[in-house]
């Protein structure tokens, strides 16, 4: 059974149930415990390392200089910047964990008429809980609002119209995630690829020879970094006798110790604890760049552009048709085309317009909800009762009172929930409230959690639930008298009564077992194809480098196995001189040998694990086995993790063809049908059988999450494989065709962010609604066993869940409708928490209000997710027609019931939805809905969209195109310039253009580009020298540096290490680039102008027939 390798020294007796002391309350529960790991978090793989740099230095102690100089200057104004998460992008220039100041106890948060039931200060050794920070400088000052009240509609004009010019379009910036400012692009040591030219700096993967993995430091040293670990702090108190909630600051953002507020403002009544940990800079947000004031643990970051308050949206709609023009009088009542395309001014049609200003957004003002800024814009949200729109957004800012009104609008009513969304560094961190053993206060009927909209009556002795209307007795220990305004006197001192998002410490009643440890099991494909393409070596290299980023401590366990037609486990016990291979040959009825030794504490096996990862490519270099037992390997790993749960990370290179879940090459038999548009072709996008679905449900039941990294060069049946990741709350990463030159960098960055991003385990989520509205369905990556809840073995900051809603009763005009999302989960430190987000929106009986408060980004994200859900079950033509009809019906409703223009030659677009036709035609032409293309590409697209966050929905189908041939004439910053419309008429053969959609990046080089620019940017002298596989390098000139900085900035904004490809006219790469010119007519659909004409014609036909 086992191929034995000589054993060695023993390891102390341990078990998976080893308990570690609870982490200090000032730690982000999803971050790492070792000081160095935060500094080393997710970054571009070995960016910009000089080519002659050695690759074998040991990692220096955190905060000490590496054995070679760093080329990255520290950010100005930072002395020991706080550590942070880092999403894909360049490594931070200087990062360290600051020593936390010694803080005294805070003033009591209790009202004067209440005696404290527990000490009001923190336990000895803990930082003071909750000191609030003031708004960032410049907030609330004079200035023109960045969002002006829009006209109620936009109308498209033809060149024949005599009407007024089209209004300026105030659309959000195309697809950008919120970001304020970023640190300078730091350099990190890296080895260049083998073909790197002398004197260049590589922006790609390192060159790793067999058995030689990068081991040197990956970040520049911190400036003035304090030596040694931070002071020890104790666990939060959770005594059974304590009755008054203990509060401290936690996940979602940095902790601040700041001034009480600007002059003229009273200090906030409750305080935020210093976290000592900055937010993930993977949020696209960088570290602060100004000195901290006395008493501050971390300063808010600077904000680029003018910080301005958001526009205020009044509830009464403005007069319609404030600014309108007409489209094509040549289209008559009957809808005859009459050559209208040439008569429409392309400069008047709506397009996204970027806005560089940062908006300060209060979630409620004057005791009413405010409309959030676009998801793709830059904003700083201040939680004043409603949760931040980063956590939960509704497709409509006002809730229709009746189902008939909603149907008339033709819009969708849905919530998009992203429970772990990253906060802006200047946003207040989420408060943690500990009610002790009694647990949080809840409604006894609907089980809704206490929130700012529950009304206290009878001098605070009872409260009315805002969700179900039931009246409950206030727990005795929670009682507080009411003030003259009817609010509790301590409402502003209790986060759960004044904040839309809080996190409760879960009591014992929320636990069916002890919280699970953090378990990571790596499965690596070692079949012949994986070895020969370099995929196995790339996977081993990536795992080897991220081991140091796993959480430290006795609660972190790891395991590893390799597989081809058999499964090879490895005994990593410290007792052995080297790892012991244990072979499982039966891939139909698998088992796990030596279960207790397959998964071992990371602290006990780190050296063995690194040695094994270095050896695997050599061990299997002569492997001639072409088949792969993917399903059997997952089943075997699951059996080893069954008692604990955890994450399985699988690296797969070929179609699983043996053992459990064996698949056949369906693509060949269906390729002809796909290209001919056969109505049955979509069946190839469905799982081949139920084997993986059945396995996935079992995995989810035992809290095992699976992430799959597909490093392939051929068909791999993503439609079948993706089921296992989707059902367990995991993710599929797709590298096709896998390139050993360029893809190891992305593989490493993806793996590192997967491990280090804020996340939770063994989670359960439920959304509750006010009376009159109910949840219709959930959509996303989860397992659903009962109608009301979704089970999430894994949940992270990149996962979004769509919740569709429906009416079950009539709502009262002028009242408010509340929605509450509760997520029970376990942190990577083993703490059980309940994250509760609540939003309360006004109800309206006016159709105009629905259109004025419509959220375009959220509406379109729903369109996108619904289309993706239909891809495996409906013919493409049918999906495209349905998407078009959704767009037409929304605009028809507005034209018919809200606009006052009588001329049939006018296409009237509501201001809030004026880009809906553009995004609709972009969706119709997207990868997932195109007739041609590979089956796996379409399957991956549908799977990727299912959990996609709102800010990335638009760029996925309507990419951003930038001109980069004129970088030398632009300002010195790396901020992306103004996007160019996606039309070939804007692409010159004398230019170079970058096009990115958040996942991939294409760089088109025109045939007539100046040779000097080619030499400066790519090191080539003509277009003919463009390589098929491309790694961006930094040459010794300002233009090349600007291009590298721009790429790093885009990777930060998109939170993804984009794959790069050079394109030129006349070959397949050029065709790929121009297929993204959404506004042009192509085989995938009409031009943008033609689509507007089509939409207008459909509206006219429906208007005349009604």
LODOTOR-931404 format. One record per residue (C-alpha): residue in one letter; x, y, z. Coordinates in steps of 0.2 Angstrom, whole numbers, plus 5000, padded with zeros to 4 digits. Layout:
<nodes>
AXYZ
...
</nodes>
This chain:
<nodes>
X500050005000
X501350125005
X503050174996
X504050215012
X505350345014
X506550335029
X505750405045
X506650525057
X506350615073
X504650615083
X503350755086
X502450785102
X500750715104
X499450835098
X497750835090
X496650945080
X495750995095
X497151095103
X496551255109
X497451415108
X497151575119
X495851685111
X496651825101
X496652005107
X495152115103
X496152235094
X496652105080
X495652095064
X494951915067
X495251865048
X497051935048
X498651845052
X499451835069
X501251845065
X501852025063
X502751985046
X501451905037
X500352065035
X501852155028
X502152015016
X500352005010
X499651984992
X500752074980
X501352064962
X502451904961
X504251964964
X504052124955
X505452224948
X506852124956
X508552164947
X509052014936
X510651984945
X509751964962
X510151804971
X508751694975
X509251594990
X509451715004
X508451665020
X507051775025
X507651915036
X506751945053
X505252065050
X505752245051
X507652205047
X508552245031
X508752105018
X510452055013
X510352164998
X509652334994
X507952374989
X507552494975
X505952554982
X505952714992
X504752725006
X503152825004
X503352995009
X502753045026
X502652865033
X503752805047
X503352625050
X501652625041
X500452505048
X500352325041
X498952285029
X498152165018
X498652185000
X497752134985
X498452104968
X499652244965
X501452294969
X502152264986
X501952404999
X503452505000
X503652505018
X502552405030
X502752365049
X501652335063
X501752485075
X501952465093
X500252495101
X500252635114
X499752605132
X498052665134
X497052705149
X495252655152
X493952755142
X492552845151
X491052745155
X489852725140
X488352705152
X487052845155
X487152925172
X485652835179
X486452665176
X487752585187
X489052485177
X488752295178
X490552265173
X492052365173
X491952505160
X493752495156
X494652355147
X495452215155
X497252235160
X498352215145
X497052265132
X496952425123
X495552545126
X493952495117
X493252605104
X493952785101
X493052865087
X493952965074
X493453125066
X492953145048
X494453155036
X495053335033
X494053435021
X492453335024
X490953435025
X491853595020
X491253715007
X491253654989
X490253614974
X489353444977
X490153304967
X488453234963
X487253364956
X485353334956
X485053254939
X483753294926
X482453164927
X482853084910
X483953094896
X483453094878
X484453044862
X484453154848
X484753134829
X485653264819
X484053324812
X483353374828
X483153554833
X482953524851
X484253574864
X485953484866
X486053334877
X486453364895
X488153314902
X488153134907
X488653114925
X488952924925
X490052844937
X491852794932
X491952644922
X492052494933
X493352564945
X493252494963
X493152634976
X494852694979
X495552854986
X497452844985
X498852724984
X500652704990
X501952724977
X502352564968
X503652484978
X504952364971
X505152184977
X506552074973
X506251954959
X507151844947
X506751884929
X506151754916
X507551664907
X507351774892
X507451934902
X508652054894
X510052124903
X509752284912
X507852264913
X506752244928
X505452104927
X503652124931
X503251944929
X503651774937
X505351724944
X506451594934
X506451444945
X507451294941
X507051124946
X507151104965
X507551284967
X506151394974
X506251584978
X506751604996
X507351774998
X506351925005
X504951984994
X504752155002
X505852305005
X506252335023
X505152445034
X505752615038
X506052645056
X505252475059
X505052435078
X505952275082
X505052135091
X503252085092
X501852195098
X501452195116
X500452055122
X498652075125
X497351965133
X495651895126
X494051995127
X493051965143
X491651845141
X491051815159
X489451735162
X488951865175
X489252015164
X487652095158
X488152255150
X488852225133
X490752245131
X491152325114
X492752335104
X493252375086
X493552245073
X493452185055
X493152285040
X494352425042
X495752495052
X495552545070
X495852735074
X496252825090
X495853005084
X495253165090
X493553175096
X493053285081
X493153445073
X492853605083
X491053635087
X490653445087
X490453345103
X491453195105
X490553035100
X489752945115
X490652775112
X492452745107
X493352635094
X494852525100
X496452535091
X496652385081
X498552395077
X498152325060
X497752425045
X496452375032
X496852265018
X497752365005
X496952244994
X495552354996
X496152464983
X496652584996
X498452625002
X499252675018
X499152845026
X500452975021
X500353105034
X501053105052
X499853045065
X499253155079
X499453125097
X498352985103
X498152915086
X498552735082
X498252755063
X497852905053
X496552905039
X497352905022
X497453055011
X496053074998
X496453124980
X495353244972
X494153364981
X493253274995
X491453324993
X489753285001
X488553184990
X487153264982
X485453254991
X484053174982
X482453244987
X480953134988
X479853244976
X480353214958
X480853364948
X479853414933
X480153284919
X481053324903
X482153454909
X483353424895
X482953314881
X483253294862
X482553174850
X483153024841
X482853004823
X481253084817
X481552964802
X480852824812
X479052844811
X477652774821
X477752604812
X479552594817
X480352594799
X482152604800
X482452744787
X484352744788
X484452824805
X486152764811
X487052904801
X485953034808
X486353004826
X487753104834
X488852974842
X489453114854
X487753134861
X487352954866
X487652904884
X489352834889
X490152814906
X490952974912
X492252954926
X492253064941
X493853084951
X493153164966
X492853064982
X491153074989
X490753075008
X489152985010
X488052975025
X486952825025
X485552925033
X485253105034
X483753195043
X483053025049
X482852965031
X483852855020
X484952935007
X485352864989
X487052784989
X488352844976
X488752724962
X489652564967
X490952594954
X491352774961
X492552824974
X491652864991
X491852855010
X490252795018
X489852845036
X488652725044
X487252835052
X485952705054
X485852615038
X487352495034
X488652545021
X488152515003
X489752405002
X488852275012
X487152285005
X486352374991
X484552374984
X484152384966
X482952524970
X483252654983
X481352664987
X480252514989
X478652504979
X477052494990
X476252354979
X476752214968
X475752304954
X476852454955
X478452354954
X477752254939
X477252424930
X479052484932
X479752324925
X481252344936
X481852204948
X481852214967
X483352124974
X484752144987
X486552114983
X487452064999
X489352065002
X489552035020
X491452045021
X491652185009
X493252285012
X493052455020
X493952615014
X495352655027
X494452815032
X492852725036
X492352675054
X492852495058
X491352375062
X491052375081
X490952215090
X489752195104
X489852065118
X488252025127
X489051885137
X488151715139
X486451795136
X486851835118
X486151975108
X484452045110
X483251975097
X481451985093
X480551825100
X479451805085
X480551835069
X482251815078
X482751985070
X484252065079
X484252225089
X484552365077
X484352555076
X482552545069
X481752445083
X480652565093
X480652565112
X479052615121
X478352615139
X479852705146
X481052575137
X480252425145
X479652355129
X480152375110
X479352345094
X480252245081
X480452345064
X480352175054
X478852085060
X477952225071
X477952115087
X478152195104
X479352115116
X479952145134
X481652225135
X482852115145
X483052185162
X484952205161
X484652295144
X483352425150
X483652615148
X482552755150
X481952855135
X482353035131
X481153175126
X481353125108
X480752945112
X482452875109
X483452775122
X484652895131
X486052775128
X485652745109
X487152845103
X488252745115
X487752575109
X488352525091
X486852405089
X485652555091
X486552685080
X487552585067
X486852485052
X488252355053
X488852275070
X489652115075
X488952015090
X490051885099
X489051725098
X488551645114
X488551455117
X486851435110
X487551475092
X488751335093
X488351145089
X490151105091
X491751195096
X492351325082
X493351235069
X495251265067
X495951335051
X496351185040
X497151205023
X497351045012
X498351064996
X498050934981
X499250944967
X499050864950
X500650774945
X500050684929
X501150694914
X500350844906
X500450944922
X502350904924
X502750944906
X501851104905
X502651174921
X500951174930
X501551064944
X503151164947
X502151324947
X500951264960
X502351194971
X503251364970
X501651464974
X501151354989
X502951364996
X502951544996
X501251565004
X501551445018
X502251595028
X500651685025
X499551555034
X498951605051
X500151565065
X499751465081
X499151295086
X497551315077
X498251305060
X498351135052
X498951085034
X499050935023
X499650895006
X499350754993
X499750734975
X498750634962
X498750554945
X497950384943
X498350354962
X498350474977
X499950504986
X499750565004
X501250635014
X501550605033
X502250775038
X502550725057
X504050805064
X504550635070
X505150595053
X506750645045
X505850685029
X504050665023
X503350495021
X502350455005
X500750345008
X499950284992
X498050254990
X497850154973
X495950124974
X495150284966
X493450204966
X493350174984
X494550294992
X495150295010
X496350405020
X497850315028
X498550375045
X497150505046
X497950585062
X499550615053
X498950675036
X498450845043
X499750915055
X499951075064
X500851195053
X502151245067
X502651055068
X502851025049
X503451185041
X505151125037
X504550955030
X503251045020
X504451165012
X505651015008
X504250915000
X503651054989
X505451074983
X505550894979
X503850854971
X504250914953
X505850804953
X504950654961
X503750644946
X504750724932
X504750554923
X502950514926
X502050454910
X500350434917
X499150544907
X497550524918
X496950614933
X495850554948
X495250724952
X493650674961
X494450534971
X495850654977
X494550774984
X493550634992
X495150565000
X495650735007
X493850765013
X493950605023
X495450665031
X494650835035
X492950765040
X493050795059
X493650975057
X493151055041
X494251175032
X494851225014
X495451115000
X496451194987
X496551094971
X497851114957
X497151024941
X497851024924
X496950884914
X495150824912
X494750704926
X494650534917
X494750404931
X493950354947
X492550454956
X491850584945
X492750524929
X492250634914
X492350624895
X492850744882
X491150814878
X491850964869
X492350874853
X490550794851
X489750964854
X490951084845
X489951074829
X488351104837
X488951254847
X489551334831
X487951304822
X486951374836
X486051204839
X484651234852
X485351084862
X487151154863
X486851234880
X486751054888
X488551044886
X488651184899
X487751074912
X488650954923
X488950784915
X488150694929
X487750714948
X489350644955
X490150804959
X488550884965
X488250744977
X490050754983
X489950944985
X488350934996
X489250815008
X490750925008
X489651075013
X488850975026
X490450945035
X491051125032
X492351095019
X492651225006
X493451184989
X494451314978
X495051244961
X496551314951
X496351254933
X498151264925
X497651184908
X497951194890
X496451094884
X494651054887
X494351014906
X492451024908
X492251174919
X490351144919
X490550984929
X492051034939
X491451204945
X489951124954
X491051074968
X491751244971
X490151334969
X489151224981
X490451234995
X490751424994
X492351414985
X493051484969
X493651424952
X495251504945
X495551474926
X497251484917
X496951444899
X498051414890
X499251394904
X500951474901
X502451434911
X503251604907
X501851714912
X500551624922
X501551574938
X501451754943
X499551764943
X499451584951
X500451644965
X499551804968
X497851724967
X498351584979
X499051714991
X497551824991
X496451674993
X497251635009
X497551805016
X495951895012
X494651925026
X493651775027
X492651655038
X492251475040
X490651365043
X489451515040
X487551525039
X486651675032
X484851735032
X484051885026
X482451945035
X481252075028
X479852195035
X478052135034
X477452145016
X479052085008
X479851915008
X481351835001
X481051744984
X482751664981
X484551664984
X485851664970
X487751634973
X489051514979
X488351414993
X487351264998
X485551275003
X484751145013
X483251235021
X482251375012
X482651515023
X484551495026
X486151475015
X487651375021
X489351445017
X490751325022
X491851475016
X491451655014
X492651795010
X492751975005
X492551944986
X490951844987
X489251924984
X487551844986
X485951904976
X484351894986
X482751924975
X481251994984
X479351994981
X477852064989
X476651965000
X475652115006
X475352305002
X476552425011
X476052595017
X476552745008
X477752855018
X478252705030
X479952615029
X480352445024
X481852355033
X483052225027
X484252135039
X485652015034
X486351905048
X487951805045
X488451675058
X490251625055
X491951575063
X493451685061
X495151605057
X495551625076
X494151515081
X492951645087
X491051625083
X490351795077
X488651865070
X488852005058
X487252095056
X486852225043
X485252325042
X484552445030
X482852535031
X482152615015
X480652725012
X479052655003
X478252744989
X476752734978
X477452854965
X478252774949
X479352924946
X480152894963
X480652714958
X481552774942
X482352924951
X483052804965
X483552664954
X485352594956
X486052564939
X487552464944
X486452354955
X485152334943
X486352284929
X487252164941
X485552074943
X485352064924
X487051994923
X486851864936
X485151804930
X485851784912
X487351684919
X486151574928
X485151534912
X486651494902
X486751314906
X484851284904
X484251394889
X484851424871
X485851584869
X484651664857
X483251654870
X484351724884
X484851874873
X483051914868
X482551904887
X483952024892
X483452144877
X481652134883
X482052174901
X482952334895
X481552384883
X480152354896
X481052464909
X481252614896
X479452584890
X478752604907
X479652764910
X479152824893
X477352784895
X477052834913
X478352964918
X478853064903
X477753204896
X478553214879
X477253164866
X478353154850
X478552974845
X480253024838
X481053034855
X481952904865
X481852954883
X483052884895
X482852904914
X484352994921
X484752854933
X484652714920
X485352804905
X486752684902
X485652534903
X485552514884
X487452524883
X487752394896
X486352284889
X487152274872
X488852244881
X488052094890
X487352024874
X489052034866
X489951964881
X490951804882
X489551704890
X488251744877
X489251744861
X488751604849
X490551554845
X491951514858
X492451374869
X491351284880
X492451304895
X492651484892
X490751504893
X490651394908
X491951484918
X491151654914
X489451594921
X490251524936
X491351684939
X489851794937
X488851704950
X489751774965
X490451934957
X490452094967
X489452244960
X490952354956
X491652224944
X490052184935
X490052324923
X491952314918
X491752124915
X490652154900
X491052344896
X492952344898
X494052504901
X495152554886
X496552674889
X497852754877
X499652714883
X500652784868
X500652954876
X501152904893
X502653014892
X501653164890
X500553134905
X500753184923
X501853094934
X500552994944
X499952824939
X498052854939
X497252784924
X496752914912
X495052954903
X494352794896
X494052784877
X492352734870
X492452554864
X492352584846
X493652544832
X493552724826
X494352774842
X495852654839
X497252724828
X498552624820
X499852744826
X499352714844
X499452584858
X497952544868
X497652444885
X495952364887
X495552274904
X493952194911
X494552154929
X495151984924
X496252004908
X497152144900
X497452164881
X498752284874
X498452324856
X499952384846
X499552474830
X500452444814
X501152614812
X501752644830
X503352744832
X504852624834
X505552724849
X503952694859
X503952514855
X505752504861
X505452604877
X503852504882
X504252324876
X506052314870
X505552274852
X505952374837
X504352324826
X502652254828
X503252094819
X504252054835
X502752044846
X502951884856
X501551764858
X501851744877
X502151914885
X502851964902
X502852154905
X504552214910
X505152384917
X506552464906
X507652604911
X506552744905
X505152854912
X503852784899
X504152604904
X504052644922
X502352734920
X501652584911
X502152474925
X501452594938
X499852604928
X499752414927
X500052394946
X498752534949
X497452444938
X497852274947
X497452364964
X495852444958
X495252274950
X495852174965
X496552044953
X498252014945
X497752034927
X498451924913
X499352024900
X499351984881
X500052094867
X498852104851
X499152164834
X498152184818
X497952034806
X498051884818
X497051804831
X497551924845
X496952074835
X495351994832
X495151954851
X495552144854
X494252204842
X492952084848
X492852194863
X492352344853
X490652344860
X489952494851
X490452424834
X489352314824
X489952134823
X489451954821
X489051954840
X487652094838
X487252264832
X488152424835
X487752534850
X486852654839
X485852514830
X485352444847
X484752614852
X483652624837
X483052444839
X482552484857
X481652644852
X480752544838
X480152414851
X479552544862
X478552634848
X477752464843
X477252424861
X476652604864
X475552594848
X474852424852
X474352474870
</nodes>
